[in-house]
């Protein structure tokens, strides 16, 4: 009896504690969420946003090693993976002349962005995680590389032709003549044609003997239409012709590397560590290269090969290995070259680890003792992530326990919630398998949140016909939809993406138009909706653009209802305009859907490049103020129009003046206005 009394007392205390914890979580839920995010972020962020120190210094090239080449050319084909480059239908001329080259099977680093790949390819310095965020403005890592040293070498004239990617690293370097041929992300041929003509001029004039040539067009075409499209095939045929003509005209005594920065998925994506995007090829030829040889390398090894072929000292910060198997040297010279490379590698290892054993205990070359592949995985980050997700799951279940129904249904819903969390976390962890799966899940999360926020949940009973529709459009149907599509396609990533694209349309249609959010035997509890919403909000892969899908569906429904109810004319016009602009924002901002980017074109129309455009923009702003006054006040109020028009003109002046100080003052005024309005109404 005493034990029973103690047990009851403990249960009662636990229940009371649980109730108090529930109340605290509901009262301080925002603070709890912020803490769950802030604590691990403060521990992980320093590693993510920091850059690694690199060793300084160089190892001089052995005096007995001579390079026979009179020049060096690096050709980078942006976004042309191994399968595409070795495809005899896509690049027939290059592949028909394959016996002229040695072939290197190249594996890039895990960050398969153009700037990060070209950084490793040209400098040999491994990327840091922060480099991915700086992709469009990634500067030189500092220190020495073969291109900088060649620029300071009086025997060399260095030229670089291509996009801003190389320009961000080398355009300000004295001794490097950089020409930017990048003409925007929608230019597929013009920039590459200019690059080809500039390279042809260099060949004809013999003005430079070390050149880097970057063709960015294939990447842009791949992003727009995918690499299985006819547009991509046509673009590679165009590049193949250009490369073939360059190789036919260039001096045969030049050493040449033809490679790519990264590959692309079938849908035209890259950036993550998917194997498809990390597999590229390098065709190498020249007087110092044997023919028909092959070797497996990492991308930084091309920077090491460049160092040899341009006759430069080996930088200690260059983390690469010269591909010995393709060199046209005798065994004695190859040994000297590898010892030179090994000395730099051991000094670099000593800088990072401080472990002299690698030098003293290994008199023989042992490349296996030095990690070659870039590894961003930090075990502590994984543990903190697991802690946050576990805490989120536990606290969410406690906070919403009163909103669940029967114990049996609660168990099923909690299992579904935990399974969904696991799927979201694992999809981000396995970006090396597919970058499209977390994007598709992010789209579904955004649509789920927006749809449930815009829908009105009622307690009306539904008939059995409608309950089946509710089940089909619920989140729980997605695994079955994926399995069905996998049977049809045989591709996991494609099945998930197609399935999500179907679901993000039918779910808001059912919820917002068919009022599918009514009670049935398949109806979920309020607690389950809260749990799923919390999971969606916490997912880092959310795709905000997809929020427009339920918004368009809801606005379309309201437009029909307003016309059927004969509402006021201003209300109908306002809704029609809202629907018009929302549809444009949904369908016409992706050139893959319509073939052009209307929002981008409309934006460029507002640039103050001529007096006619300025006058047109001013008149459009005036028209907008008049229409707004008519719709809001049901009359033309000149005082309101003058105030609105004056504010818009002040903002538009920022386009004309193009002054940073003016922009700062303007942003300060706008921010102050928001604070004043909040203070007035709170």
C-alpha positions as CSV (number, residue, x, y, z in Angstrom):
1,X,0.0,0.0,0.0
2,X,2.8,2.3,0.8
3,X,4.4,1.7,-2.6
4,X,1.1,2.3,-4.3
5,X,0.7,5.6,-2.4
6,X,4.2,6.7,-3.4
7,X,3.6,5.7,-7.0
8,X,0.4,7.7,-7.1
9,X,2.1,10.7,-5.5
10,X,4.9,10.5,-8.1
11,X,2.4,10.2,-11.0
12,X,0.5,13.2,-9.6
13,X,3.7,15.3,-9.3
14,X,4.7,14.3,-12.9
15,X,1.2,15.3,-14.2
16,X,1.3,18.6,-12.4
17,X,4.9,19.3,-13.7
18,X,3.7,18.4,-17.2
19,X,0.8,20.8,-17.0
20,X,3.1,23.6,-15.8
21,X,5.6,22.9,-18.5
22,X,2.8,22.9,-21.1
23,X,1.6,26.3,-19.9
24,X,5.1,27.7,-19.9
25,X,5.7,26.4,-23.4
26,X,2.5,28.1,-24.6
27,X,3.4,31.3,-22.9
28,X,7.0,31.5,-24.0
29,X,6.8,29.5,-27.3
30,X,8.5,32.1,-29.3
31,X,11.4,32.4,-26.9
32,X,11.8,28.6,-26.8
33,X,11.9,28.4,-30.6
34,X,14.5,31.2,-30.7
35,X,16.6,29.5,-28.1
36,X,16.4,26.2,-30.0
37,X,17.7,27.9,-33.1
38,X,20.2,30.3,-31.5
39,X,22.1,27.9,-29.2
40,X,23.3,25.4,-31.8
41,X,23.6,28.2,-34.4
42,X,26.0,30.1,-32.2
43,X,28.2,27.0,-31.9
44,X,28.0,26.0,-35.6
45,X,28.1,29.4,-37.3
46,X,31.7,30.3,-36.5
47,X,32.9,27.2,-38.4
48,X,30.5,27.9,-41.3
49,X,31.3,31.6,-41.7
50,X,35.1,31.4,-41.1
51,X,37.9,30.9,-43.6
52,X,40.8,28.6,-43.1
53,X,44.3,29.9,-42.7
54,X,46.7,28.7,-45.4
55,X,50.5,28.1,-45.3
56,X,52.7,30.6,-47.0
57,X,55.7,30.0,-49.1
58,X,56.6,27.9,-52.2
59,X,58.9,25.0,-53.1
60,X,61.1,25.8,-56.1
61,X,60.8,23.5,-59.1
62,X,63.7,21.1,-59.5
63,X,66.3,22.6,-61.8
64,X,66.6,19.4,-63.8
65,X,63.0,19.4,-64.8
66,X,62.3,21.2,-68.1
67,X,59.0,22.0,-69.7
68,X,59.0,21.8,-73.5
69,X,55.7,23.6,-74.0
70,X,55.9,27.2,-75.4
71,X,52.5,28.1,-74.0
72,X,49.6,27.0,-71.8
73,X,45.9,27.1,-72.4
74,X,43.1,26.2,-69.9
75,X,39.7,25.9,-71.4
76,X,36.8,25.7,-68.9
77,X,33.4,24.6,-70.2
78,X,30.9,25.7,-67.6
79,X,28.3,23.0,-66.6
80,X,29.5,20.2,-68.9
81,X,29.7,17.0,-66.9
82,X,31.5,13.8,-67.8
83,X,28.5,12.2,-69.5
84,X,28.0,15.2,-71.7
85,X,31.7,15.8,-72.5
86,X,32.3,12.2,-73.5
87,X,29.1,12.0,-75.5
88,X,30.1,11.6,-79.1
89,X,26.7,13.1,-80.2
90,X,27.0,16.2,-78.0
91,X,30.7,16.8,-78.7
92,X,31.5,14.8,-81.8
93,X,34.6,16.7,-82.8
94,X,36.3,16.6,-79.5
95,X,35.6,12.8,-79.0
96,X,36.6,11.9,-82.6
97,X,40.1,13.4,-81.8
98,X,40.3,11.6,-78.4
99,X,43.5,9.7,-79.2
100,X,45.3,13.1,-79.3
101,X,44.7,13.6,-75.5
102,X,45.2,12.0,-72.2
103,X,41.9,11.7,-70.3
104,X,41.7,12.7,-66.6
105,X,38.6,11.5,-64.6
106,X,38.1,14.5,-62.3
107,X,36.1,14.6,-59.1
108,X,35.2,18.1,-57.9
109,X,34.8,19.3,-54.3
110,X,31.4,19.1,-52.6
111,X,30.6,22.7,-53.4
112,X,29.7,22.4,-57.1
113,X,29.1,26.1,-57.8
114,X,30.9,27.8,-60.7
115,X,33.0,30.1,-58.5
116,X,34.0,27.5,-55.9
117,X,35.0,24.9,-58.5
118,X,37.0,27.4,-60.5
119,X,38.7,28.6,-57.3
120,X,39.9,25.0,-56.6
121,X,40.7,24.4,-60.2
122,X,42.9,27.4,-60.6
123,X,44.4,28.0,-57.1
124,X,44.3,24.5,-55.6
125,X,43.1,25.9,-52.3
126,X,40.2,23.8,-50.8
127,X,36.9,25.6,-50.4
128,X,35.5,26.7,-47.0
129,X,31.7,26.4,-46.4
130,X,31.4,30.2,-46.5
131,X,32.6,30.2,-50.2
132,X,29.3,28.8,-51.2
133,X,27.5,31.9,-49.9
134,X,30.1,34.1,-51.7
135,X,29.6,32.3,-55.0
136,X,28.8,35.4,-57.0
137,X,31.5,37.5,-55.4
138,X,34.2,35.0,-54.5
139,X,37.5,36.7,-54.3
140,X,41.0,35.2,-54.4
141,X,41.9,33.2,-51.3
142,X,45.2,35.0,-51.0
143,X,48.7,33.6,-51.2
144,X,50.3,32.3,-54.4
145,X,49.0,30.2,-57.2
146,X,50.5,29.4,-60.7
147,X,48.5,32.2,-62.4
148,X,49.7,34.9,-60.0
149,X,53.3,33.7,-60.2
150,X,53.2,33.6,-64.0
151,X,51.8,37.1,-64.1
152,X,54.9,38.2,-62.1
153,X,57.2,36.2,-64.4
154,X,58.7,38.4,-67.2
155,X,58.8,35.4,-69.5
156,X,55.1,35.1,-69.5
157,X,52.1,37.1,-70.8
158,X,48.9,36.1,-69.0
159,X,45.4,36.6,-70.4
160,X,42.0,35.5,-69.0
161,X,38.8,35.6,-71.0
162,X,35.4,34.8,-69.6
163,X,32.9,35.6,-66.8
164,X,33.0,37.5,-63.6
165,X,33.9,34.2,-61.8
166,X,37.6,34.6,-62.9
167,X,37.3,38.4,-62.8
168,X,36.4,38.3,-59.1
169,X,39.7,36.6,-58.4
170,X,42.1,38.0,-61.0
171,X,40.8,41.2,-62.7
172,X,42.7,43.6,-60.4
173,X,46.0,41.7,-60.7
174,X,48.8,43.5,-62.4
175,X,50.2,41.4,-65.2
176,X,46.9,39.6,-66.0
177,X,44.8,40.9,-68.9
178,X,41.3,40.0,-68.0
179,X,38.4,40.5,-70.4
180,X,34.8,40.1,-69.1
181,X,32.6,38.5,-71.7
182,X,29.7,37.7,-69.3
183,X,26.6,39.4,-70.7
184,X,24.0,38.2,-68.2
185,X,22.4,34.9,-67.2
186,X,20.1,35.0,-70.2
187,X,22.9,35.3,-72.8
188,X,23.5,31.9,-74.3
189,X,25.7,32.6,-77.3
190,X,26.9,36.2,-77.6
191,X,29.4,36.1,-74.7
192,X,30.8,32.8,-75.8
193,X,31.2,34.0,-79.3
194,X,33.1,37.1,-78.1
195,X,35.3,34.8,-76.0
196,X,36.1,32.6,-79.0
197,X,37.0,35.6,-81.2
198,X,39.3,37.0,-78.5
199,X,41.0,33.7,-78.2
200,X,41.4,33.5,-82.0
201,X,43.0,37.0,-81.9
202,X,45.5,35.8,-79.3
203,X,46.4,32.8,-81.4
204,X,46.8,34.9,-84.6
205,X,48.8,37.6,-82.8
206,X,50.7,35.4,-80.4
207,X,50.3,38.1,-77.9
208,X,50.0,35.9,-74.8
209,X,51.5,32.5,-73.9
210,X,49.4,31.6,-70.8
211,X,45.6,31.9,-71.2
212,X,42.5,30.8,-69.3
213,X,39.3,30.7,-71.5
214,X,35.9,30.2,-69.9
215,X,32.8,29.4,-71.9
216,X,29.8,30.1,-69.6
217,X,27.0,29.5,-72.1
218,X,26.4,25.7,-71.5
219,X,25.7,26.3,-67.8
220,X,23.1,29.0,-68.6
221,X,21.4,26.8,-71.2
222,X,21.4,23.9,-68.8
223,X,19.8,25.9,-66.0
224,X,17.1,27.1,-68.4
225,X,16.2,24.0,-70.3
226,X,18.0,21.1,-68.6
227,X,20.8,19.0,-70.0
228,X,18.5,16.5,-71.8
229,X,17.0,19.3,-73.9
230,X,17.6,20.0,-77.6
231,X,18.8,23.5,-76.6
232,X,21.6,22.1,-74.4
233,X,22.6,19.7,-77.2
234,X,22.7,22.5,-79.7
235,X,24.8,24.6,-77.3
236,X,27.4,21.8,-76.8
237,X,27.6,21.4,-80.6
238,X,28.3,25.1,-80.9
239,X,31.0,24.9,-78.2
240,X,32.4,21.7,-79.8
241,X,33.0,23.6,-83.0
242,X,34.6,26.5,-81.3
243,X,37.0,24.3,-79.2
244,X,37.8,22.3,-82.3
245,X,38.8,25.4,-84.3
246,X,40.9,26.7,-81.4
247,X,42.7,23.3,-81.2
248,X,43.3,23.2,-84.9
249,X,44.7,26.8,-85.0
250,X,46.8,26.8,-81.8
251,X,50.5,26.1,-81.9
252,X,51.1,22.4,-81.4
253,X,53.8,23.2,-78.9
254,X,51.3,24.5,-76.4
255,X,50.1,22.4,-73.4
256,X,46.3,22.5,-73.3
257,X,43.7,21.4,-70.7
258,X,40.0,21.2,-71.7
259,X,37.8,20.6,-68.7
260,X,34.6,21.7,-66.9
261,X,34.0,23.4,-63.6
262,X,31.2,21.1,-62.6
263,X,28.5,18.8,-64.0
264,X,24.7,19.2,-63.9
265,X,21.7,17.1,-63.1
266,X,19.1,16.3,-65.8
267,X,17.0,19.2,-64.6
268,X,19.9,21.6,-64.9
269,X,20.8,22.0,-61.3
270,X,24.2,21.9,-59.4
271,X,25.7,23.3,-56.3
272,X,25.4,20.5,-53.9
273,X,27.5,17.3,-53.5
274,X,25.5,15.1,-55.9
275,X,27.8,12.7,-57.6
276,X,26.4,13.6,-61.0
277,X,27.5,17.2,-60.5
278,X,31.0,16.2,-59.2
279,X,32.0,14.1,-62.1
280,X,33.9,16.0,-64.9
281,X,36.6,15.2,-67.4
282,X,39.8,16.8,-68.5
283,X,41.3,16.4,-72.0
284,X,45.0,17.1,-71.7
285,X,47.4,17.4,-74.6
286,X,50.8,19.0,-75.4
287,X,54.5,18.3,-75.8
288,X,54.8,17.4,-72.1
289,X,51.8,15.0,-72.2
290,X,51.6,11.5,-73.5
291,X,48.5,10.4,-75.5
292,X,45.8,7.9,-74.7
293,X,46.6,7.7,-71.0
294,X,44.1,8.1,-68.1
295,X,44.1,8.8,-64.4
296,X,41.6,9.5,-61.6
297,X,42.2,12.8,-59.9
298,X,40.5,15.5,-57.8
299,X,39.9,18.9,-59.3
300,X,42.6,20.7,-57.3
301,X,45.2,18.4,-59.0
302,X,44.6,20.4,-62.2
303,X,46.1,23.4,-60.4
304,X,49.1,21.3,-59.5
305,X,49.4,20.2,-63.1
306,X,49.1,23.9,-64.2
307,X,52.0,24.8,-61.8
308,X,54.3,22.3,-63.6
309,X,53.2,23.2,-67.1
310,X,53.7,26.9,-66.5
311,X,57.1,26.3,-64.8
312,X,56.2,27.9,-61.5
313,X,57.3,27.1,-57.9
314,X,54.8,24.8,-56.0
315,X,52.7,26.9,-53.5
316,X,52.4,25.3,-50.1
317,X,48.7,26.3,-49.9
318,X,48.0,24.3,-53.1
319,X,46.5,21.0,-52.0
320,X,46.9,19.0,-55.1
321,X,48.8,16.1,-56.6
322,X,50.4,16.3,-60.1
323,X,48.9,13.5,-62.3
324,X,52.2,11.7,-63.0
325,X,50.7,9.0,-65.2
326,X,50.0,11.3,-68.1
327,X,53.4,13.1,-68.2
328,X,55.9,12.5,-71.0
329,X,58.9,12.3,-68.8
330,X,61.3,9.4,-68.0
331,X,61.0,7.6,-64.7
332,X,63.8,9.6,-63.1
333,X,62.2,12.9,-63.9
334,X,58.8,11.7,-62.8
335,X,60.4,10.8,-59.4
336,X,61.8,14.3,-59.1
337,X,58.5,15.8,-59.9
338,X,56.6,13.7,-57.4
339,X,59.2,14.4,-54.7
340,X,58.9,18.1,-55.4
341,X,55.1,17.8,-55.1
342,X,55.4,15.6,-51.9
343,X,57.7,18.1,-50.2
344,X,55.0,20.8,-50.6
345,X,52.3,18.4,-49.4
346,X,54.2,17.5,-46.3
347,X,54.9,21.1,-45.4
348,X,51.2,21.9,-45.9
349,X,50.3,18.9,-43.7
350,X,52.7,20.1,-41.0
351,X,51.2,23.5,-41.0
352,X,47.7,22.2,-40.3
353,X,48.4,19.2,-38.0
354,X,51.8,20.1,-36.5
355,X,52.5,16.4,-36.7
356,X,56.1,15.9,-37.9
357,X,55.6,12.2,-38.0
358,X,54.4,12.5,-41.6
359,X,57.9,13.8,-42.5
360,X,60.2,11.9,-40.1
361,X,58.4,8.6,-40.1
362,X,57.6,8.4,-43.8
363,X,60.8,8.7,-45.9
364,X,58.9,7.2,-48.8
365,X,56.0,9.0,-50.6
366,X,52.7,8.0,-49.1
367,X,49.8,9.9,-50.6
368,X,47.3,7.9,-48.6
369,X,48.4,9.5,-45.4
370,X,47.1,12.9,-46.7
371,X,43.4,13.3,-47.1
372,X,42.7,14.4,-50.7
373,X,39.0,15.0,-50.7
374,X,37.4,18.1,-49.2
375,X,35.2,17.1,-46.2
376,X,32.8,19.6,-44.6
377,X,31.2,17.1,-42.3
378,X,31.5,18.2,-38.7
379,X,30.3,15.5,-36.2
380,X,29.5,18.1,-33.5
381,X,27.2,19.9,-35.9
382,X,25.3,16.7,-36.5
383,X,25.0,16.1,-32.8
384,X,23.7,19.6,-32.2
385,X,21.2,19.2,-35.0
386,X,19.9,15.9,-33.6
387,X,19.5,17.6,-30.2
388,X,17.5,20.5,-31.6
389,X,15.2,18.2,-33.6
390,X,14.7,15.9,-30.6
391,X,13.9,18.9,-28.3
392,X,11.6,20.3,-30.9
393,X,9.7,17.1,-31.3
394,X,9.4,16.5,-27.5
395,X,8.4,20.1,-26.6
396,X,5.9,20.3,-29.5
397,X,4.1,17.1,-28.4
398,X,4.0,18.4,-24.8
399,X,2.7,21.8,-25.9
400,X,-0.1,20.5,-28.1
401,X,-1.1,17.4,-26.2
402,X,-4.5,18.9,-25.2
403,X,-5.4,19.3,-28.9
404,X,-5.1,15.6,-29.8
405,X,-8.0,13.3,-29.9
406,X,-8.0,9.6,-29.0
407,X,-4.8,7.9,-27.7
408,X,-4.7,5.6,-30.7
409,X,-5.0,8.5,-33.2
410,X,-2.5,10.5,-31.2
411,X,0.1,7.7,-31.5
412,X,-0.4,7.5,-35.2
413,X,-0.1,11.3,-35.6
414,X,3.0,11.6,-33.5
415,X,4.7,8.7,-35.4
416,X,3.8,10.5,-38.7
417,X,5.2,13.8,-37.3
418,X,8.4,12.2,-36.2
419,X,8.8,10.3,-39.5
420,X,8.2,13.6,-41.4
421,X,11.0,15.3,-39.3
422,X,13.3,12.4,-40.0
423,X,12.6,12.7,-43.8
424,X,13.2,16.4,-43.8
425,X,16.5,16.2,-41.8
426,X,17.8,13.2,-43.8
427,X,17.0,14.9,-47.2
428,X,19.3,17.8,-46.2
429,X,22.0,15.4,-44.9
430,X,22.0,13.5,-48.2
431,X,22.4,16.4,-50.6
432,X,25.1,14.3,-52.2
433,X,22.4,11.9,-53.4
434,X,19.9,14.6,-54.6
435,X,19.6,18.3,-54.2
436,X,16.1,18.2,-55.8
437,X,14.4,16.1,-53.1
438,X,14.8,18.7,-50.3
439,X,13.8,21.4,-52.7
440,X,10.6,19.5,-53.5
441,X,10.0,18.9,-49.8
442,X,10.5,22.6,-49.2
443,X,7.9,23.4,-51.8
444,X,5.4,21.1,-50.1
445,X,6.2,22.6,-46.7
446,X,5.5,26.2,-48.1
447,X,2.3,25.1,-49.7
448,X,1.1,23.3,-46.7
449,X,1.7,26.3,-44.4
450,X,0.1,28.8,-46.8
451,X,-2.9,26.6,-47.6
452,X,-3.8,25.9,-43.9
453,X,-3.3,29.5,-43.0
454,X,-5.6,30.6,-45.8
455,X,-8.3,27.9,-45.3
456,X,-11.1,28.0,-42.8
457,X,-11.5,24.9,-40.8
458,X,-15.0,24.0,-39.8
459,X,-16.8,21.4,-37.8
460,X,-19.3,20.5,-40.5
461,X,-19.8,16.8,-41.3
462,X,-18.8,15.6,-44.8
463,X,-20.2,12.7,-46.8
464,X,-18.1,9.6,-47.6
465,X,-17.4,10.8,-51.2
466,X,-15.6,13.9,-49.9
467,X,-13.6,12.0,-47.2
468,X,-11.8,10.0,-49.9
469,X,-10.8,13.2,-51.6
470,X,-9.5,14.5,-48.2
471,X,-7.4,11.4,-47.9
472,X,-5.9,11.6,-51.4
473,X,-4.9,15.2,-50.9
474,X,-3.5,14.8,-47.3
475,X,0.2,14.8,-46.6
476,X,0.0,11.1,-45.6
477,X,-0.8,10.1,-49.2
478,X,2.6,11.4,-50.5
479,X,4.7,8.2,-49.7
480,X,2.2,6.1,-51.8
481,X,2.3,8.7,-54.6
482,X,6.1,8.5,-54.6
483,X,6.1,4.7,-54.8
484,X,3.6,4.8,-57.7
485,X,5.8,7.3,-59.6
486,X,8.9,5.4,-58.8
487,X,7.4,2.3,-60.5
488,X,6.8,4.4,-63.6
489,X,10.1,6.3,-63.7
490,X,12.6,4.1,-61.9
491,X,14.2,7.3,-60.4
492,X,13.8,8.2,-56.8
493,X,14.7,11.9,-57.1
494,X,12.4,12.4,-60.1
495,X,9.6,10.5,-58.4
496,X,9.7,12.8,-55.4
497,X,9.9,16.0,-57.5
498,X,7.0,15.0,-59.8
499,X,4.9,13.8,-56.8
500,X,5.4,17.0,-54.9
501,X,4.6,19.1,-58.0
502,X,1.3,17.2,-58.3
503,X,0.5,17.5,-54.6
504,X,1.3,21.2,-54.2
505,X,-1.5,21.9,-56.7
506,X,-4.2,19.4,-55.7
507,X,-3.9,20.0,-52.0
508,X,-4.7,23.8,-52.1
509,X,-7.4,23.1,-54.7
510,X,-9.2,20.7,-52.3
511,X,-8.6,22.8,-49.2
512,X,-9.4,26.2,-50.6
513,X,-11.9,25.5,-53.4
514,X,-13.6,22.2,-52.5
515,X,-13.5,23.1,-48.7
516,X,-11.9,19.7,-48.1
517,X,-10.9,20.7,-44.6
518,X,-14.1,19.3,-43.0
519,X,-14.5,16.5,-40.5
520,X,-14.5,12.9,-41.7
521,X,-13.2,9.7,-40.4
522,X,-9.8,10.7,-41.9
523,X,-9.8,14.1,-40.2
524,X,-6.7,15.0,-38.3
525,X,-6.7,16.6,-34.9
526,X,-5.7,20.2,-34.3
527,X,-2.6,19.1,-32.6
528,X,-1.4,17.2,-35.7
529,X,-1.8,20.4,-37.8
530,X,0.2,22.4,-35.3
531,X,3.0,19.7,-35.3
532,X,3.2,19.5,-39.1
533,X,3.2,23.3,-39.3
534,X,6.1,23.5,-36.8
535,X,8.0,20.9,-38.8
536,X,7.5,22.9,-42.0
537,X,8.5,26.2,-40.5
538,X,11.7,24.7,-39.1
539,X,12.8,23.2,-42.4
540,X,15.7,25.1,-43.9
541,X,14.8,24.1,-47.4
542,X,11.5,26.0,-47.7
543,X,10.7,27.3,-51.2
544,X,8.9,30.6,-50.6
545,X,8.0,31.0,-54.3
546,X,5.5,28.1,-54.0
547,X,3.4,30.1,-51.5
548,X,2.0,31.8,-54.6
549,X,0.2,28.6,-55.7
550,X,-2.4,28.5,-52.9
551,X,-2.6,32.3,-53.0
552,X,-3.5,32.3,-56.7
553,X,-6.1,29.6,-56.1
554,X,-7.7,31.5,-53.3
555,X,-7.7,34.8,-55.2
556,X,-9.2,33.1,-58.2
557,X,-12.0,31.7,-56.0
558,X,-12.7,35.1,-54.5
559,X,-12.8,36.7,-58.0
560,X,-15.5,34.2,-59.1
561,X,-17.5,34.7,-55.8
562,X,-17.3,38.5,-56.2
563,X,-18.6,38.5,-59.7
564,X,-21.3,36.0,-58.9
565,X,-22.4,38.2,-55.9
566,X,-22.3,41.4,-57.9
567,X,-20.0,43.2,-55.4
568,X,-18.9,46.8,-55.9
569,X,-16.9,47.6,-59.0
570,X,-13.8,48.8,-57.1
571,X,-13.6,45.5,-55.2
572,X,-13.8,43.5,-58.4
573,X,-11.2,45.6,-60.1
574,X,-8.9,45.3,-57.1
575,X,-9.2,41.5,-57.0
576,X,-8.7,41.2,-60.7
577,X,-5.5,43.3,-60.5
578,X,-4.3,41.2,-57.6
579,X,-5.0,38.0,-59.5
580,X,-3.2,39.3,-62.6
581,X,0.0,40.3,-60.7
582,X,0.0,37.1,-58.6
583,X,-0.3,34.9,-61.8
584,X,2.5,36.9,-63.4
585,X,4.6,36.4,-60.2
586,X,3.9,32.7,-60.3
587,X,4.2,31.8,-64.0
588,X,6.4,34.4,-65.6
589,X,9.5,34.6,-63.3
590,X,10.9,31.3,-64.5
591,X,12.1,31.0,-68.0
592,X,11.7,27.2,-67.9
593,X,8.0,27.7,-67.7
594,X,7.4,30.3,-70.4
595,X,10.7,30.7,-72.1
596,X,11.3,34.2,-70.8
597,X,11.5,36.1,-67.5
598,X,8.9,38.8,-67.7
599,X,9.6,40.3,-64.3
600,X,13.2,40.8,-65.2
601,X,12.3,42.4,-68.5
602,X,9.8,44.7,-66.7
603,X,12.5,45.6,-64.2
604,X,14.9,46.6,-66.9
605,X,12.2,48.8,-68.5
606,X,12.4,51.0,-65.4
607,X,16.1,51.6,-65.6
608,X,16.8,55.3,-66.2
609,X,18.9,54.7,-69.3
610,X,17.1,57.4,-71.4
611,X,14.8,60.4,-70.9
612,X,11.9,58.5,-72.6
613,X,12.1,55.7,-70.1
614,X,12.2,58.2,-67.2
615,X,9.1,60.0,-68.5
616,X,7.3,56.7,-69.1
617,X,8.1,55.5,-65.5
618,X,6.9,58.8,-64.0
619,X,3.6,58.5,-65.9
620,X,3.1,54.9,-64.8
621,X,3.6,55.9,-61.2
622,X,1.1,58.7,-61.6
623,X,-1.4,56.4,-63.1
624,X,-0.9,53.9,-60.2
625,X,-1.6,56.7,-57.7
626,X,-4.8,57.7,-59.5
627,X,-6.1,54.1,-59.8
628,X,-5.3,53.5,-56.1
629,X,-7.2,56.6,-55.0
630,X,-10.2,55.6,-57.1
631,X,-10.2,52.0,-55.7
632,X,-9.6,52.9,-52.1
633,X,-11.6,56.1,-51.7
634,X,-14.1,55.5,-54.6
635,X,-13.1,58.9,-55.8
636,X,-10.1,60.9,-57.2
637,X,-8.7,62.5,-54.1
638,X,-6.0,65.0,-55.3
639,X,-4.5,65.5,-51.9
640,X,-4.0,61.7,-51.4
641,X,-2.6,61.4,-55.0
642,X,-0.1,64.2,-54.4
643,X,1.2,62.6,-51.2
644,X,1.5,59.1,-52.7
645,X,3.0,60.4,-56.0
646,X,5.5,62.5,-54.1
647,X,6.7,59.6,-52.0
648,X,7.0,57.4,-55.1
649,X,9.0,60.0,-57.0
650,X,11.4,60.3,-54.0
651,X,12.0,56.6,-54.2
652,X,12.3,56.5,-58.0
653,X,15.0,59.2,-57.8
654,X,17.3,56.5,-56.3
655,X,17.3,54.9,-59.7
656,X,18.4,58.1,-61.4
657,X,20.8,59.5,-58.8
658,X,22.5,56.1,-58.1
659,X,24.0,57.4,-54.9
660,X,24.8,55.1,-52.0
661,X,24.4,57.9,-49.5
662,X,21.0,58.8,-51.0
663,X,19.9,55.1,-50.7
664,X,20.9,55.0,-47.1
665,X,19.0,58.1,-46.2
666,X,16.0,56.8,-48.1
667,X,16.1,53.4,-46.3
668,X,16.4,55.2,-43.0
669,X,13.3,57.3,-43.7
670,X,11.3,54.3,-44.7
671,X,12.4,52.4,-41.6
672,X,11.6,55.3,-39.4
673,X,8.1,55.6,-41.0
674,X,7.4,51.9,-40.2
675,X,8.4,52.5,-36.6
676,X,6.2,55.7,-36.4
677,X,3.2,53.8,-37.8
678,X,3.7,50.9,-35.4
679,X,4.0,53.4,-32.5
680,X,0.8,55.1,-33.5
681,X,-1.3,51.9,-33.8
682,X,0.1,49.9,-30.9
